């Protein structure tokens, strides 16, 4: 105290930068479980069929965000590793998870393995990693 009031609070990191690696890994795990849960349903949300383009856009968004969460978990866990290496690893893991999810769906009634879905998953992951690298996250 300086006699004129309380000292100002120290300026620190705010937002996503304050979230530690454990929470990002928990988020990634929950996200993967969510994907698994919904892909285990014969008709997610009671919807029997979506228009082709709508379905693919949803895949791009879901897997793009998953890829971004994986990137954040990896970046917080390995801050000295190059962004390109982390991004490539997040992309690879996301696409492999998409492959495993499509395979898993082949055993769910009224669902099937769909190469177009897998392509949309990979496009989403790729676009997310392009955005991450372009923004230079993690400096």
C-alpha positions as CSV (number, residue, x, y, z in Angstrom):
1,X,0.0,0.0,0.0
2,X,1.2,3.4,-0.8
3,X,-1.1,5.2,1.5
4,X,-3.3,6.4,-1.3
5,X,-5.2,3.1,-1.8
6,X,-4.6,-0.4,-2.9
7,X,-1.8,-1.2,-5.4
8,X,-3.2,-2.0,-8.8
9,X,-3.6,-5.6,-9.7
10,X,-0.7,-7.0,-11.7
11,X,-1.3,-7.2,-15.4
12,X,-1.2,-10.8,-16.5
13,X,-2.4,-13.1,-19.2
14,X,-6.1,-13.2,-19.9
15,X,-8.3,-15.5,-21.9
16,X,-7.3,-18.7,-23.4
17,X,-3.6,-18.1,-22.6
18,X,-4.4,-18.6,-18.9
19,X,-5.8,-22.1,-19.4
20,X,-3.2,-24.8,-18.5
21,X,-2.4,-27.9,-20.5
22,X,-4.4,-30.2,-18.2
23,X,-7.6,-28.4,-19.0
24,X,-6.9,-28.5,-22.8
25,X,-6.3,-32.2,-22.6
26,X,-9.6,-32.7,-20.6
27,X,-11.4,-30.6,-23.3
28,X,-9.8,-32.7,-26.1
29,X,-10.8,-35.9,-24.4
30,X,-14.4,-34.7,-23.8
31,X,-14.6,-33.5,-27.4
32,X,-13.5,-36.9,-28.7
33,X,-16.0,-38.6,-26.4
34,X,-18.7,-36.3,-27.7
35,X,-17.9,-37.2,-31.3
36,X,-17.9,-40.9,-30.4
37,X,-21.2,-40.5,-28.6
38,X,-23.0,-38.8,-31.4
39,X,-21.5,-41.1,-34.1
40,X,-22.8,-44.0,-32.0
41,X,-26.4,-42.8,-32.6
42,X,-28.3,-44.2,-35.5
43,X,-30.0,-40.8,-35.9
44,X,-28.2,-38.1,-34.0
45,X,-30.6,-35.5,-32.7
46,X,-33.4,-37.5,-34.4
47,X,-32.3,-36.4,-37.8
48,X,-32.5,-39.1,-40.4
49,X,-30.7,-37.4,-43.3
50,X,-29.1,-34.0,-43.8
51,X,-28.6,-32.3,-47.2
52,X,-25.1,-33.4,-48.4
53,X,-23.5,-29.9,-48.2
54,X,-24.9,-29.2,-44.8
55,X,-23.6,-32.6,-43.5
56,X,-20.1,-31.9,-44.9
57,X,-20.0,-28.3,-43.5
58,X,-20.9,-29.8,-40.0
59,X,-18.0,-32.3,-40.4
60,X,-15.6,-29.5,-41.4
61,X,-16.6,-27.4,-38.4
62,X,-16.6,-30.2,-35.8
63,X,-13.2,-31.6,-36.8
64,X,-11.7,-28.2,-37.4
65,X,-12.6,-27.2,-33.8
66,X,-11.3,-30.6,-32.5
67,X,-8.1,-30.0,-34.3
68,X,-7.8,-26.6,-32.8
69,X,-8.4,-27.9,-29.3
70,X,-5.7,-30.6,-29.9
71,X,-3.3,-27.9,-31.0
72,X,-4.0,-25.9,-27.9
73,X,-3.4,-28.9,-25.7
74,X,-0.1,-29.8,-27.5
75,X,1.1,-26.2,-27.5
76,X,0.5,-25.7,-23.8
77,X,2.2,-29.0,-23.1
78,X,5.2,-28.4,-25.4
79,X,5.7,-24.6,-25.6
80,X,9.2,-24.9,-27.0
81,X,8.2,-27.2,-29.9
82,X,7.8,-25.5,-33.3
83,X,4.3,-24.4,-34.3
84,X,4.6,-26.3,-37.5
85,X,5.5,-29.6,-35.8
86,X,2.6,-29.2,-33.3
87,X,0.2,-28.2,-36.0
88,X,1.2,-31.2,-38.1
89,X,0.8,-33.6,-35.2
90,X,-2.6,-32.1,-34.3
91,X,-3.7,-32.5,-37.9
92,X,-2.5,-36.1,-38.1
93,X,-4.2,-37.1,-34.8
94,X,-7.4,-35.4,-35.9
95,X,-7.5,-37.2,-39.3
96,X,-6.7,-40.6,-37.6
97,X,-9.5,-40.0,-35.1
98,X,-11.8,-39.3,-38.1
99,X,-10.7,-42.6,-39.7
100,X,-11.4,-44.5,-36.5
101,X,-14.8,-42.7,-36.1
102,X,-15.8,-43.6,-39.7
103,X,-14.8,-47.2,-39.0
104,X,-16.8,-47.2,-35.8
105,X,-19.9,-45.9,-37.6
106,X,-19.8,-48.9,-39.9
107,X,-21.0,-51.0,-37.0
108,X,-23.8,-48.6,-36.0
109,X,-27.3,-49.4,-37.4
110,X,-28.3,-46.9,-40.2
111,X,-24.8,-45.5,-40.3
112,X,-22.0,-46.3,-42.6
113,X,-18.3,-45.5,-43.3
114,X,-18.4,-42.5,-45.6
115,X,-15.2,-41.4,-47.5
116,X,-16.8,-37.9,-48.1
117,X,-17.3,-37.5,-44.3
118,X,-13.7,-38.4,-43.8
119,X,-12.6,-36.0,-46.5
120,X,-14.6,-33.2,-44.8
121,X,-13.1,-34.1,-41.4
122,X,-9.6,-33.8,-42.9
123,X,-10.4,-30.5,-44.7
124,X,-11.7,-29.1,-41.4
125,X,-8.6,-30.1,-39.5
126,X,-6.4,-28.8,-42.3
127,X,-8.1,-25.4,-42.4
128,X,-8.0,-25.1,-38.7
129,X,-4.3,-25.7,-38.7
130,X,-3.8,-23.2,-41.5
131,X,-5.6,-20.7,-39.4
132,X,-3.5,-21.5,-36.4
133,X,-0.3,-21.1,-38.3
134,X,-1.4,-18.0,-40.1
135,X,-2.3,-16.4,-36.7
136,X,1.0,-17.5,-35.2
137,X,-0.7,-18.7,-32.0
138,X,1.5,-19.5,-29.1
139,X,4.1,-16.8,-29.3
